[in-house]
Amino acid sequence: MGNTVFTVAASAASVDALRKIGSALSINASGEPASMTAGLNAFAPPVLPANLGCSRFCKDLGIRYPYIGGSMAKGISSALMAEEFGKAGMLGFFGAAGLPLHEVEAAVDRLKSSLGDTPFGFNLIHSPHEPDLEEALVSLYIKKGVRLIEASAFLSLTLTLVRYRLHGICRLADGTVHTPNRIIAKVSREELAARFFSPPPEKFLKELVAKGEITPEQAEMAKEVPMAQYVTAEADSGGHTDNRPAIVLFPTIKSLAERMQQEQGYRCRLSVGLGGGISTPASAAAAFAMGAAYIVTGSVNQACIESGTSDTVRAMLVETRQADVTMAPAADMFEMGVTVQVLKRGTMFPMRAQKLYEIYKSCASIDDIPAAEREKLEKTLFLAPLDQIWRDTRAFFEKRDPKQVERAEREPKHLMALVFRWYLGQGAHWAKDGHPSRKMDYQVWAGPAMGAFNEWAAGSLLAEAKERRVVTVARNILYGAAFLTRVAMLRAQGVELPAEAVKITPVQDNELKEYFSEK
């Protein structure tokens, strides 16, 4: 073909052949399928779902497809979800954040029993106001042999996180440093990605040696490995997010990984995936085209039948459009002004939560709240006197973290924060449990990806919540991404493909089975 510029319109037969992503396609000057030797003008090789992303990443983690079901708090990304992803050759994380320790332990036991050696992971969310809780969760993971965690919402590295990473570190016979515990870090900022791509901080190594958690020899080994070999660039996701554009964030973090790989001289290979905003074949194809080693989905999985939320929430999510989400104060980092992305359609939670934060900023204590404002809060948000809410909150923290109660008794503003956090936390519980009288107070974590998925699935078998299954959704996204990758190859060679001809519509699993296997 040389430097000749040509344009050819693909025939219907060529488009049909293009959809058979496991077979090579050659197109002649008439736009028809052609043999490799007869009048070849354009060519698209096979593109299978297993070959998207980075094969080394999949091999390292023992999965077949570069697809991760990310963690969603309070068990919304459930044990069942992790099981389904695992059995399908993908990776699922259990959402441990916000759950009591015994529930997390039960989920660990269940997944170890049901999946055996099949990969799965658990979430570890940063808890700056409850460091003892973060420590207890890591102790549980170490005790139970949880070898893979997804670290999310971290503002900086912590001693607890380093302790998890280095537990069991050793040097193999070939000289390679082996770390049994692995971390996939979700980050929205390049400076935080740099910390995860770096070896553990020296100050934490010294502290762990002093505590007897690691030996001096292990501390030296730690200087040869990154805190996290895998980092997910988290763009405009549901829940904790900086609302960063994926096409800006991902290339920056990928470039950082390549630079730090060279600077540090790691034997292991740093990998960057992309999450936040991925819910359609087009967004997945774009992620892989930018060089993502893997993709992470979240919001779309919450609307599937395996998620740990209520049918009421699933019904709300099915109706969600891209503009139906907004930012609201976060329960776990309320005092810091941190926000999370939530659903605003069908609930008043975002507005009410913001009102509480405004009161918190302007008042020194509950007693400082103007009488009329306090009465309104008690009648419309809390449905009980604030004194009663504090008694309930106090009883909760006396079991969970007594230090919070001690501080609240010394600092009236902290007491007010805990009371307000009661509403924020309950909003998530009411949503998960489908509490009918509290629907206007549901806190539902979701990003614009939910609306994008609904637009794509409209009129298809996945239009209704009862038909949405995490693996069916995943396979359709991966198949569609592979197909669109082939479309892009042909368009780059001058082949015209009408938009309608390359439209991807969700189909049943059995129509895709030839492109997927579970082994």
C-alpha positions, 0 to 999 in steps of 0.5 A: 500500500505504501503511502497511497491514501485510499478510502473504501466503504466496508460491505455488510459481509465485512462488518459481519466478519469484523464482529467475529473478533477471534478471526483475522479479517482482510478487506479488498478495494471493493470493501469485501472480505478478501484473502491475504494474497488477493487485493488486500487493502486493509487488515484487522488481526484477531483481538480476543478479550484475554489479549486486551490490556497487559498479559503479564498483569493477568499472569501475575495475578492468576486471572485470564481477563484484565477486568476487575470488579472494584470494591464498594463499601459496606459489602455492596461489592459482595462475596457473591460478586467476588465469587462470580468474577473469580469463576469467570477468570476475572478479579473481584474485591469484597467491599470491607469498608464500613463493616464490623470486623466479624462480617469481614472475617465471615466474608474471608472465610467464605471466599477462601472456602468457595474459591480456594486458589482462585484469586480474589481480594479485599478492600482497605480504606484509609481511616484517618479518624479511626486508625485503630480500625485500620490496624485491626483490619490489617491484622485480620487480613494477615491472620487470615492470609488475605494476599491481595488488597485494594487500597482506596482513599489513602491521602498518604502512606500509613504504618499499617499499610506498610506493615501489611505489604511487608509481612512475610517478605523474603529473598528467593534463591535467585536473589529476587525479593518476594512479597506475598502480600500485594496491593492494588492502589486506587489513586487520583493524584500523581503525587500519591501514585509516586508514593505507592510506586516508591519503596516503603518510607524509611521511617516506617521501616525503622518503626516496624523493626523496633516493634519486631514486626520485621527484621533488619534484613527484611527492612533492607529487602523492602528497599528493593520493592514498591509499596504497590506494583499495581496502581489504578488511576481512578478518574470520575468514579462513584464514592471517593473521587477527585473527579479527574478526567481519565484522558488527562489522569491516566497518561500522567500516571502511566508516564510516572510508572515508566519513569520510576521503573527506570529510576528504581530499577525494580525487578517487578514491572509496575502496571497502571490500570484505569477505573472511574467512568468505565461502563461501556465498550467504548470507554473500555476500548479507550482505556486499553488504547491508552495503554491500561494494563487492566480496567476497573468497574464499580458503579455498574456492578452495584446495579447487578443482582449480585451486589449487596445493595437493595432492590430499591437502589438497583431500581434507582440506578437503572433510571440514572442518567449521567447528570444525576450524580453530585458530590456530598460530604463523606461520612468517614472524612466529614470533618476534613471536608472530603466529599463523595460522588452520590446519586441525587435523583430520587433522594435528598441526601446530597442537599441534606448532608451539605446542610449539615456540613455548613452547620458544622463549619459555622457552629462550635457545638450542638448547643450553638445551633439556632433553635429553629434550625435545630428543630428543623433538623430533628423533624426532617433529617434525624426524626429524633431529638439530637440528644437521643441521636448522641446517646445512640452514637455514643453507645455505638462508638463505645463498642467500636472505638471508645477513643471517639467518645472520650474526645467528644466529651472533651470537644463539643465540636467533635461530638457534633461531628459524630452526631452529624456523621450518624446521619451520613452513615445511616444514609448508606445503611438505609439505602443498602437495606432498602428502608422504605420510609427513608428513601429520601435519605438514601446515600447511593455511591455512583458516578456518571458511568452509571448513566452511560451504561444505562444509555448503552443498555437501553432497549437491550436485555440489560435494560432491566435490573433483574437481568443484570449480572456482573459477568454478563456485563463484564463480558459484553464490555470486553467483547465490545472493547475488542470489537471497537479495537478492530474497528479503530484498526480498519478506520486507521487504514481508510476503511469507512464503517457507518456508525450504525453498522458498528453499533454494539448491543448487549447480548446473552452470555451464550452468544459470546461463549466462544470468546471466553473461557473460565480456565 
